[in-house]
């Protein structure tokens, strides 16, 4: 029984240290960043913008074909629907990233708060 309690305590300590490390690391990244965001958030923002741009181009291309009187086959209709769904997801992701990325130089306390929210709401 004592072994189980010690193992549980060790696991809790590891989780606490991991959380503290992530919080400190993210806080430092946000504080040092010109944009006021972690590198991971900035990279995710780039991916979201690229996905949005590609989805729009794909959707617009297929819509142009339809406007020109060309009927779309089953696969093209599925791709068109997928592009629309991707655009809807990118809008939600952009809103979430706007909350995470405050922009500009931040104070140490604001960086810490932003990092804490980022770690808590990682999913």
Beta strands, then each sheet from edge to edge (+ up, - down):
end
